[in-house]
Amino acid sequence: MKFRASELPLTPVSLRNTIPIRTGDWRYVEPFYEEKLSPCAFACPVKTDITSCIALLAEERFGEAAELWKESNPFPGVCGRVCPRFCERECLRKHLGGSIKIHLLERFIGDLNIYVQNKIQRNGKKIAIVGSGPAGLACAYHLSRKGYEVTVFEKENLLGGLLRTIPSYRLSQEIVDKEIEGILKQGMDIEINKELGKDFSLQELKQQFDAICVATGLKERKLNIEGVKLSNVWSGREFLKLNKDIQNKKVAVIGGGDTAVDVARVALRRGSKVDVFYRRRREDMPANPYEVEEGMEEGVNIEYLSEPLKIEKYGSFLRLFLKKKADGNGEFFIDVDGVVIAVGEEGKTVDGEMEDTFLCGDILTQKGTVSHAIGSGKETASLIHEYFFGESTLAVLPVVKPEDINLDYFKVDYPPEEKKRDVSQRIKDFDEVCQGLTKEEVIKEAKRCFSCGKCNGCDNCYVFCPDAAISKQDGKYIIDYDHCKGCGICVEECPRGVVSMRRTEK
């Protein structure tokens, strides 16, 4: 049955062409498209474009994902194993099943061993990098990719700095070697066994280079109590570096950072009984919480609110006196074969300050994580480039807020269970504790990502616009502001927070 228009009931629908009616004149706010920084990328000290990399993994474009990741971070294999996972704490996926296992995706990318090499045109500037830890090498990597002639000076005979002290059950030295190899492929000179203040000075470097980056890290903090100079009392780095023999002994570790936990787990693997004494609460421990948990699974005992008072020689043992801070009269002692002091780090002076000298890594930030060191290296490289050429390479984008994401378009989906070696086996050797994901698991996990702040062409804004003011041209959405009334439906229906509202200029 057909009806004439005059026979239809009254309805607020125009029967004529509405294009001449410029409804856009009604609005005082308007939508616009803008790429935003995802919360995970904002939390990342290196500011890696995590969501774009994950999107490439979901499409099985592994090589492109690796190249994009390494535009920011030349150490994905390292960070995928030792980073405290700042990104995952802010992942909005946690509200629907659990955060994306970003560290496992990063680890997968690193283990692909894809080297990124660009055809670089040198710009004529020569930069000296003092220190080859993660900060210094990251700075050298980014500067070399920008066309600088870089020379790295390292006081040891091996590059890597503190990466060389991380036990292999957390980080295989083979991984470190491979990622440093990828950095060196960018093209740079290396001077090993060259120590600042001993073999050269900053003033001498200034005569040869246009700028200097000092990335010498921090020195270990000393504990100011009686007995720290007794035999079998070691610093954390000394213990890890010199491979001290404490087979089947009783060891006390003082401290609550990553080094203290590393020392405890290493001693445990050598058959020793280990007690860690930390002066604050567990939630105050600066150590990677995942490492603390694994150490406790393995049998490391941690005594909180315990402050060391002194160490004395007691027969063939050392007697460590402590005070339980939760109890005013809680002094006690423990007899051990060795004491390891790992109470953090502190700054050390650089021999002179002058123009064209930049600080980088822990000596500047005192953050103490590999990820922060790498991020500082990247940022310092950008500052050096801006110093010479006035060009900043650090992008500034708005950050996606939780309320920007429309969770109605996503379903509950859970991450894969993290695979670890059985405790009874892993304490017998130094083989890697945590295992990675298979290719199939990587693809599945990548597809759980919301892609916060990135448009994936879902067409919601186009479909739901009541005024047909949004069109799609060459894969991009175009807003017809002559007919957009600023109702904001497109903003509400955007799952990923890509469409925002602003006041009109008129």
C-alpha positions as CSV (number, residue, x, y, z in Angstrom):
1,M,0.0,0.0,0.0
2,K,1.3,3.4,-0.9
3,F,0.6,6.7,0.9
4,R,0.9,10.3,-0.3
5,A,3.0,12.6,1.8
6,S,-0.2,14.6,2.6
7,E,-1.8,11.4,4.1
8,L,1.1,10.8,6.5
9,P,0.8,11.9,10.2
10,L,2.7,15.0,11.2
11,T,6.4,14.2,11.6
12,P,9.5,16.3,12.2
13,V,11.1,15.1,8.9
14,S,11.8,17.4,6.0
15,L,10.6,16.2,2.6
16,R,12.8,18.5,0.7
17,N,16.5,18.8,0.3
18,T,18.1,20.1,3.5
19,I,21.5,21.0,2.1
20,P,20.6,24.7,1.8
21,I,19.7,24.8,5.5
22,R,23.0,25.6,7.2
23,T,22.3,24.0,10.6
24,G,25.9,24.4,11.5
25,D,25.1,28.0,12.4
26,W,23.2,26.7,15.4
27,R,26.2,25.2,17.2
28,Y,28.6,26.7,19.7
29,V,30.7,23.6,20.1
30,E,32.0,21.3,17.4
31,P,33.6,17.9,17.1
32,F,37.1,17.3,15.6
33,Y,39.4,14.4,15.1
34,E,42.7,14.2,17.0
35,E,45.2,11.5,17.6
36,K,45.9,11.1,21.3
37,L,48.5,9.4,23.4
38,S,47.3,6.2,25.0
39,P,47.6,6.0,28.8
40,C,50.1,3.2,28.4
41,A,52.3,5.2,26.1
42,F,52.1,8.2,28.5
43,A,53.2,6.1,31.4
44,C,56.1,4.6,29.4
45,P,59.3,6.4,30.3
46,V,60.5,5.9,26.7
47,K,57.1,7.2,25.3
48,T,57.0,4.3,22.8
49,D,54.0,4.4,20.4
50,I,52.7,1.2,22.1
51,T,49.2,1.1,20.5
52,S,50.4,1.5,17.0
53,C,53.0,-1.3,17.5
54,I,50.4,-3.6,19.0
55,A,48.0,-2.9,16.1
56,L,50.8,-4.1,13.7
57,L,51.2,-7.2,15.8
58,A,47.5,-7.9,15.6
59,E,47.8,-7.8,11.8
60,E,50.8,-10.1,11.9
61,R,53.1,-7.4,10.5
62,F,55.9,-8.3,12.9
63,G,58.8,-6.7,11.1
64,E,57.0,-3.3,10.9
65,A,56.1,-3.6,14.6
66,A,59.7,-4.2,15.4
67,E,60.9,-1.2,13.3
68,L,58.3,1.1,14.8
69,W,59.1,0.0,18.4
70,K,62.8,0.5,17.8
71,E,62.2,4.0,16.6
72,S,61.8,4.8,20.3
73,N,63.5,2.0,22.2
74,P,66.5,0.0,20.9
75,F,66.2,-2.3,23.9
76,P,62.7,-4.1,23.6
77,G,64.2,-7.5,24.5
78,V,65.7,-6.0,27.7
79,C,62.7,-3.9,28.7
80,G,60.3,-6.8,28.0
81,R,62.1,-8.7,30.8
82,V,63.1,-6.2,33.4
83,C,60.8,-3.1,33.2
84,P,58.5,-2.6,36.1
85,R,55.6,-2.4,33.6
86,F,54.5,1.2,34.2
87,C,52.4,0.9,31.0
88,E,50.4,-2.0,32.2
89,R,49.4,-0.3,35.4
90,E,47.6,2.4,33.3
91,C,46.1,0.1,30.6
92,L,42.4,0.8,30.3
93,R,41.8,-2.9,29.3
94,K,42.2,-3.7,33.0
95,H,38.5,-2.7,33.5
96,L,37.4,-5.5,31.1
97,G,39.4,-8.7,31.8
98,G,42.9,-7.4,32.6
99,S,45.7,-5.2,31.2
100,I,47.4,-6.1,28.0
101,K,50.6,-8.0,28.6
102,I,52.6,-5.3,27.0
103,H,55.9,-6.5,28.4
104,L,55.4,-9.9,26.7
105,L,54.6,-8.3,23.4
106,E,57.7,-6.1,23.7
107,R,59.7,-9.2,24.6
108,F,58.4,-10.9,21.5
109,I,59.4,-7.9,19.3
110,G,62.9,-7.9,20.9
111,D,63.4,-11.6,20.4
112,L,62.8,-11.2,16.6
113,N,66.3,-9.7,16.4
114,I,65.3,-7.3,13.6
115,Y,67.9,-4.6,13.2
116,V,66.7,-1.2,12.1
117,Q,69.2,0.5,9.8
118,N,68.4,3.8,8.1
119,K,70.4,5.4,5.3
120,I,71.9,8.2,7.4
121,Q,73.3,11.5,6.0
122,R,75.8,12.8,8.5
123,N,75.3,16.4,9.7
124,G,78.9,17.2,10.5
125,K,78.4,17.3,14.3
126,K,80.5,15.1,16.6
127,I,79.2,14.0,20.0
128,A,81.0,12.2,22.8
129,I,78.9,9.9,25.1
130,V,80.6,9.1,28.4
131,G,79.1,5.8,29.7
132,S,77.7,2.9,27.9
133,G,74.8,1.9,30.1
134,P,71.2,1.9,28.8
135,A,71.0,5.7,28.9
136,G,74.3,6.4,27.1
137,L,73.7,3.8,24.5
138,A,70.1,5.0,23.9
139,C,71.4,8.6,23.5
140,A,74.1,7.3,21.1
141,Y,71.5,5.3,19.1
142,H,69.1,8.2,18.6
143,L,71.9,10.7,17.8
144,S,73.4,8.5,15.2
145,R,70.0,8.0,13.6
146,K,69.8,11.8,13.4
147,G,73.1,12.0,11.5
148,Y,75.6,12.8,14.3
149,E,79.1,11.2,14.5
150,V,79.1,9.5,17.9
151,T,81.9,8.2,20.0
152,V,81.0,6.2,23.2
153,F,83.6,6.0,26.0
154,E,83.3,3.2,28.5
155,K,85.5,2.6,31.6
156,E,85.0,-1.2,31.5
157,N,86.0,-3.6,28.7
158,L,82.4,-4.4,27.9
159,L,79.5,-2.2,26.9
160,G,76.2,-2.2,28.8
161,G,76.8,-0.7,32.2
162,L,74.4,-2.0,34.9
163,L,72.8,-4.3,32.3
164,R,75.8,-6.5,32.9
165,T,74.9,-6.9,36.6
166,I,71.4,-8.1,36.1
167,P,71.3,-11.9,36.8
168,S,70.7,-14.2,33.9
169,Y,67.5,-15.7,35.4
170,R,66.0,-12.3,34.7
171,L,68.0,-11.2,31.7
172,S,70.2,-13.3,29.6
173,Q,73.5,-11.6,28.6
174,E,72.9,-13.0,25.1
175,I,69.9,-10.7,24.9
176,V,72.0,-7.7,26.0
177,D,74.7,-8.5,23.4
178,K,72.2,-8.8,20.6
179,E,70.5,-5.5,21.3
180,I,73.8,-3.7,21.8
181,E,74.9,-5.2,18.4
182,G,71.8,-3.6,16.9
183,I,72.6,-0.2,18.3
184,L,76.2,-0.4,17.0
185,K,74.9,-1.1,13.5
186,Q,73.7,2.5,13.5
187,G,77.3,3.5,13.1
188,M,79.4,4.9,16.0
189,D,82.9,4.6,17.4
190,I,83.6,2.8,20.7
191,E,86.4,3.5,23.2
192,I,86.5,0.9,26.0
193,N,88.7,0.9,29.1
194,K,88.5,4.7,29.1
195,E,87.4,6.3,32.4
196,L,86.4,9.9,32.9
197,G,88.7,11.7,35.3
198,K,91.4,9.1,34.8
199,D,92.1,8.7,31.1
200,F,90.5,11.9,29.9
201,S,88.6,15.0,31.2
202,L,85.6,16.8,29.9
203,Q,87.8,19.7,28.9
204,E,89.9,17.4,26.7
205,L,86.8,16.0,25.1
206,K,85.5,19.5,24.4
207,Q,88.5,20.1,22.2
208,Q,87.5,17.2,20.0
209,F,83.7,17.2,20.0
210,D,80.9,19.7,19.5
211,A,79.0,18.4,22.5
212,I,79.3,15.9,25.3
213,C,76.7,13.7,27.0
214,V,77.7,12.4,30.4
215,A,75.8,9.2,31.3
216,T,78.0,7.7,34.0
217,G,75.2,6.7,36.3
218,L,75.3,6.8,40.1
219,K,77.6,5.3,42.7
220,E,76.3,3.0,45.4
221,R,75.2,4.6,48.6
222,K,77.3,3.6,51.7
223,L,75.7,2.6,54.9
224,N,77.1,4.6,57.8
225,I,77.2,2.0,60.5
226,E,80.0,0.2,62.4
227,G,81.5,-2.9,60.7
228,V,80.8,-2.2,57.0
229,K,84.5,-2.6,56.2
230,L,84.7,-6.1,57.7
231,S,85.6,-9.0,55.5
232,N,82.5,-10.8,53.9
233,V,80.6,-7.5,53.9
234,W,80.0,-6.5,50.3
235,S,78.1,-3.9,48.3
236,G,75.3,-5.1,46.1
237,R,77.1,-4.5,42.8
238,E,80.3,-5.9,44.1
239,F,78.5,-9.1,45.1
240,L,76.8,-9.4,41.7
241,K,79.8,-8.4,39.7
242,L,82.5,-10.4,41.4
243,N,80.4,-13.6,41.8
244,K,81.1,-14.0,45.5
245,D,81.3,-17.5,46.7
246,I,78.7,-18.0,49.4
247,Q,77.7,-21.6,48.6
248,N,75.5,-23.1,51.3
249,K,75.9,-20.1,53.6
250,K,73.6,-17.8,55.5
251,V,73.4,-14.4,54.0
252,A,71.8,-11.1,55.2
253,V,70.8,-8.5,52.6
254,I,70.2,-4.9,53.6
255,G,68.0,-2.9,51.3
256,G,64.8,-3.0,49.4
257,G,65.6,-2.1,45.8
258,D,66.2,-4.2,42.7
259,T,69.8,-4.8,43.5
260,A,68.9,-6.1,47.0
261,V,66.3,-8.5,45.5
262,D,68.8,-9.6,42.8
263,V,71.4,-10.4,45.4
264,A,68.9,-12.4,47.5
265,R,67.8,-14.5,44.6
266,V,71.4,-15.1,43.4
267,A,72.4,-16.2,46.9
268,L,69.4,-18.5,47.1
269,R,70.4,-20.2,43.8
270,R,73.8,-20.9,45.3
271,G,72.2,-22.8,48.1
272,S,72.3,-20.2,50.8
273,K,69.6,-19.2,53.2
274,V,68.7,-15.6,52.7
275,D,67.1,-12.9,54.8
276,V,66.4,-9.4,53.4
277,F,66.0,-6.5,55.9
278,Y,64.2,-3.4,54.7
279,R,63.6,-0.3,56.9
280,R,60.2,0.5,55.5
281,R,57.0,-1.4,54.6
282,R,56.6,-3.7,51.6
283,E,54.5,-1.2,49.6
284,D,57.4,1.3,50.0
285,M,60.0,-1.0,48.4
286,P,61.4,0.5,45.3
287,A,62.2,-2.9,43.8
288,N,60.2,-4.2,40.9
289,P,57.1,-5.7,42.6
290,Y,57.1,-8.7,40.2
291,E,60.7,-9.5,41.2
292,V,59.8,-9.2,44.9
293,E,56.9,-11.6,44.4
294,E,59.1,-14.1,42.5
295,G,61.8,-13.9,45.2
296,M,59.3,-14.7,47.9
297,E,58.0,-17.6,45.9
298,E,61.5,-19.0,45.7
299,G,62.0,-18.7,49.5
300,V,63.6,-15.3,50.1
301,N,62.5,-14.1,53.6
302,I,61.9,-10.3,53.9
303,E,61.8,-8.6,57.3
304,Y,60.2,-5.1,57.0
305,L,60.6,-2.1,59.3
306,S,64.1,-3.5,60.2
307,E,66.9,-0.9,60.5
308,P,70.6,-2.1,60.7
309,L,72.5,-0.8,63.7
310,K,76.0,-2.4,63.4
311,I,78.0,-5.4,62.2
312,E,80.5,-7.2,64.5
313,K,82.9,-10.1,64.0
314,Y,81.6,-13.0,66.1
315,G,83.9,-16.0,65.9
316,S,83.7,-17.3,62.3
317,F,80.4,-15.5,61.8
318,L,79.3,-11.9,61.4
319,R,76.7,-10.7,63.9
320,L,74.2,-8.2,62.4
321,F,72.4,-6.0,64.9
322,L,69.0,-4.6,63.9
323,K,66.2,-2.6,65.3
324,K,62.5,-3.4,64.6
325,K,61.1,0.0,64.0
326,A,57.6,-1.1,64.8
327,D,58.7,-1.8,68.3
328,G,60.5,0.7,70.4
329,N,62.5,-2.0,72.3
330,G,62.7,-4.4,69.3
331,E,66.5,-4.7,69.0
332,F,67.7,-8.1,67.8
333,F,70.6,-9.8,66.0
334,I,71.3,-12.5,63.4
335,D,74.5,-14.5,62.9
336,V,75.4,-14.9,59.2
337,D,78.3,-15.8,56.9
338,G,78.0,-12.7,54.8
339,V,76.3,-9.3,54.7
340,V,75.4,-7.5,51.4
341,I,74.6,-3.8,51.6
342,A,72.3,-2.7,48.8
343,V,70.7,0.5,50.0
344,G,70.4,2.5,46.8
345,E,72.5,4.9,44.9
346,E,73.5,8.5,45.0
347,G,74.9,11.1,42.7
348,K,78.6,11.7,42.0
349,T,80.2,14.9,40.8
350,V,81.2,15.5,37.2
351,D,84.6,17.2,36.7
352,G,83.4,20.6,35.8
353,E,80.3,22.1,34.1
354,M,80.5,23.9,30.8
355,E,78.6,24.8,27.8
356,D,77.6,22.0,25.3
357,T,77.6,19.4,28.1
358,F,74.5,17.4,28.8
359,L,73.7,15.0,31.6
360,C,71.7,11.8,30.9
361,G,70.3,8.8,32.8
362,D,70.4,8.2,36.5
363,I,73.0,10.9,37.1
364,L,70.3,13.3,35.9
365,T,67.0,11.7,36.9
366,Q,68.0,9.3,39.7
367,K,65.0,7.1,38.7
368,G,66.9,3.9,38.9
369,T,65.2,1.8,36.3
370,V,66.4,0.6,32.9
371,S,63.3,2.1,31.2
372,H,63.8,5.5,32.7
373,A,67.5,5.4,31.7
374,I,66.5,4.6,28.1
375,G,63.9,7.3,28.1
376,S,66.4,9.8,29.4
377,G,68.8,8.9,26.6
378,K,66.1,9.5,24.0
379,E,65.1,12.8,25.5
380,T,68.8,14.0,25.8
381,A,69.4,13.1,22.2
382,S,66.4,15.3,21.3
383,L,67.7,18.2,23.4
384,I,71.1,18.0,21.8
385,H,69.5,18.0,18.3
386,E,67.3,21.0,19.3
387,Y,70.4,22.7,20.7
388,F,72.2,22.5,17.3
389,F,69.3,22.8,14.9
390,G,66.4,24.2,16.8
391,E,64.2,21.2,16.0
392,S,62.4,19.3,18.8
393,T,61.7,15.7,18.0
394,L,59.5,15.1,21.1
395,A,55.9,15.0,20.1
396,V,53.3,16.5,22.6
397,L,49.8,14.9,22.3
398,P,46.8,15.0,24.6
399,V,46.3,11.9,26.7
400,V,43.3,9.6,26.5
401,K,41.3,9.7,29.7
402,P,39.3,6.7,31.0
403,E,36.0,8.6,30.4
404,D,37.0,9.0,26.7
405,I,36.7,5.2,26.1
406,N,33.2,3.8,25.3
407,L,33.5,0.4,27.1
408,D,30.1,-0.6,25.6
409,Y,31.9,-1.5,22.4
410,F,34.2,-4.0,24.1
411,K,33.7,-7.3,25.8
412,V,35.4,-8.9,28.8
413,D,38.4,-10.8,27.5
414,Y,41.2,-12.2,29.6
415,P,45.0,-12.1,29.0
416,P,47.1,-15.2,28.7
417,E,48.5,-16.7,31.9
418,E,52.1,-15.8,32.4
419,K,54.3,-18.8,32.0
420,K,57.1,-19.4,34.6
421,R,59.4,-22.2,35.4
422,D,58.4,-24.3,38.4
423,V,59.9,-22.9,41.6
424,S,61.5,-26.2,42.5
425,Q,63.5,-26.2,39.3
426,R,64.3,-22.5,38.8
427,I,66.1,-22.1,42.1
428,K,68.6,-24.8,41.0
429,D,70.1,-22.8,38.1
430,F,70.2,-19.4,36.5
431,D,68.1,-20.2,33.5
432,E,65.4,-17.6,32.6
433,V,62.4,-17.8,35.0
434,C,59.7,-16.1,32.9
435,Q,58.8,-17.5,29.5
436,G,57.5,-15.6,26.4
437,L,54.4,-16.0,24.2
438,T,54.0,-18.0,21.1
439,K,53.3,-16.2,17.8
440,E,49.6,-17.2,18.0
441,E,49.4,-16.0,21.6
442,V,51.0,-12.7,20.6
443,I,48.4,-12.1,17.9
444,K,45.5,-13.0,20.2
445,E,46.8,-10.7,22.9
446,A,47.4,-7.8,20.5
447,K,43.8,-8.1,19.4
448,R,42.6,-7.4,22.9
449,C,44.0,-3.9,22.8
450,F,41.5,-1.0,22.8
451,S,43.9,1.1,20.6
452,C,43.2,4.1,22.8
453,G,43.6,7.4,20.9
454,K,44.0,5.7,17.5
455,C,41.2,5.7,14.9
456,N,40.7,2.2,13.4
457,G,37.9,3.2,10.9
458,C,35.0,1.6,12.8
459,D,32.5,4.1,11.1
460,N,30.6,4.8,14.3
461,C,30.9,8.5,13.9
462,Y,29.7,8.2,10.3
463,V,26.8,5.9,11.0
464,F,25.4,7.6,14.1
465,C,25.6,11.3,12.9
466,P,21.9,12.3,12.7
467,D,22.6,15.1,10.2
468,A,24.8,13.1,7.8
469,A,27.4,15.7,8.5
470,I,30.3,13.2,8.4
471,S,31.5,11.6,5.2
472,K,34.4,9.2,4.5
473,Q,37.0,10.1,1.8
474,D,40.1,8.0,1.1
475,G,39.8,6.3,4.4
476,K,39.5,9.5,6.4
477,Y,36.5,11.1,8.0
478,I,35.5,14.6,7.0
479,I,33.1,16.8,9.1
480,D,30.8,19.1,7.2
481,Y,30.7,22.0,9.6
482,D,28.0,23.7,7.5
483,H,25.5,21.1,8.7
484,C,27.0,19.8,12.0
485,K,24.9,21.1,14.9
486,G,27.5,20.0,17.6
487,C,25.2,17.4,19.2
488,G,28.2,15.4,20.3
489,I,26.8,12.0,19.4
490,C,29.9,11.2,17.4
491,V,32.1,11.8,20.5
492,E,29.9,9.6,22.6
493,E,29.9,6.7,20.1
494,C,33.7,6.8,19.4
495,P,35.0,3.7,21.2
496,R,38.6,5.0,21.4
497,G,38.4,8.7,22.3
498,V,39.6,9.9,18.9
499,V,36.7,12.5,18.5
500,S,36.7,15.4,20.8
501,M,34.7,18.6,21.3
502,R,35.8,22.2,21.2
503,R,34.2,25.6,21.3
504,T,33.6,27.2,17.9
505,E,35.6,30.2,17.0
506,K,32.6,32.2,15.8
